[in-house]
Amino acid sequence: MRTIANTKQNSAAGIEQQIPWRVSKVEALPTFRLHVQFEDGTKGIVDMASFLKRDCGVFKVLRNVEVFETVHVEHGAVTWPDELDLAPDRMHDELQNAEVYVMR
């Protein structure tokens, strides 16, 4: 479990926590890539092409470019219809070490 320091802990009052790895922007790019930006300014490319070529379970629907391009941010996560989403903390960690995170 990830421990987060220095966050606002008032979700009971309806205030969302200020978490650095919350996604603030996402844009679909050609060849199954995403440009993502986080609240703390971290940004980069998430390359999903290799991931989508293998047995990727429920994510195989994203092989359809039109579905892939429906990506949006919901509650700080990269999301598609039917409740598909990616773990923002993992993307954030990977993009702090490199400009491109290649999902496997």
C-alpha positions in Angstrom: 0.0 0.0 0.0 1.3 3.4 -0.9 1.7 6.0 1.8 1.1 9.6 0.9 2.6 12.4 2.9 1.4 16.0 3.1 -2.1 15.4 1.6 -5.3 17.2 2.6 -7.3 14.7 4.6 -10.8 16.1 4.3 -12.6 13.8 1.9 -15.5 13.5 4.3 -16.3 17.1 3.6 -16.2 16.4 -0.2 -12.8 17.9 -0.8 -10.6 15.6 -2.9 -7.1 15.0 -1.7 -4.2 16.8 -3.3 -2.2 13.8 -4.5 0.8 14.4 -6.8 0.1 11.4 -8.9 -3.4 12.4 -9.8 -3.7 12.8 -13.6 -4.8 16.3 -14.6 -4.7 15.8 -18.4 -4.6 13.0 -20.9 -4.5 13.0 -24.7 -4.7 10.0 -27.1 -1.8 9.9 -29.6 -1.2 7.7 -32.7 -0.1 4.1 -32.3 -1.8 3.5 -28.9 0.1 6.1 -26.9 -1.1 8.6 -24.4 0.3 11.9 -23.3 -0.4 12.3 -19.6 0.2 15.1 -17.2 -0.1 14.9 -13.4 -1.0 17.5 -10.8 2.6 17.9 -9.7 3.7 18.8 -13.3 5.2 15.3 -14.1 4.3 14.5 -17.7 5.2 12.1 -20.5 4.2 9.4 -22.9 2.5 6.1 -21.9 3.1 3.6 -24.7 0.4 0.9 -24.6 1.1 -0.8 -28.0 3.0 -3.8 -26.7 0.6 -4.2 -23.8 -2.4 -4.3 -26.2 -0.7 -6.9 -28.5 -0.6 -9.5 -25.8 -3.4 -11.1 -23.9 -4.5 -8.0 -22.0 -7.9 -9.2 -20.7 -10.6 -6.5 -20.5 -8.3 -4.0 -22.1 -8.4 -5.7 -25.5 -11.4 -3.5 -26.4 -8.8 -0.6 -26.5 -7.3 -2.3 -29.6 -10.1 -0.4 -31.4 -8.6 3.0 -32.1 -12.0 4.7 -31.9 -12.5 3.3 -28.4 -8.9 4.1 -27.4 -9.4 7.7 -28.4 -12.3 8.1 -25.9 -9.8 8.3 -23.1 -10.4 10.9 -20.4 -9.6 11.8 -16.9 -12.0 10.7 -14.2 -11.2 11.2 -10.5 -7.5 11.6 -11.2 -7.2 8.5 -13.3 -6.8 7.7 -17.1 -10.2 6.2 -17.9 -12.3 4.7 -20.7 -15.9 3.7 -20.9 -17.0 0.6 -19.0 -14.9 1.5 -16.0 -11.5 0.7 -17.6 -8.7 2.7 -16.0 -4.9 2.7 -15.4 -3.1 2.9 -12.1 -2.0 6.6 -12.0 0.6 6.0 -9.3 2.5 3.4 -11.4 2.5 5.8 -14.4 3.7 8.6 -12.3 6.5 6.6 -10.8 7.6 5.4 -14.3 7.5 8.9 -15.8 9.6 10.4 -13.1 12.4 8.1 -14.3 11.9 8.4 -18.1 10.0 10.4 -20.6 8.2 7.3 -22.0 6.7 4.5 -20.0 6.3 1.4 -22.1 3.6 -0.8 -20.6 4.3 -4.6 -20.9 
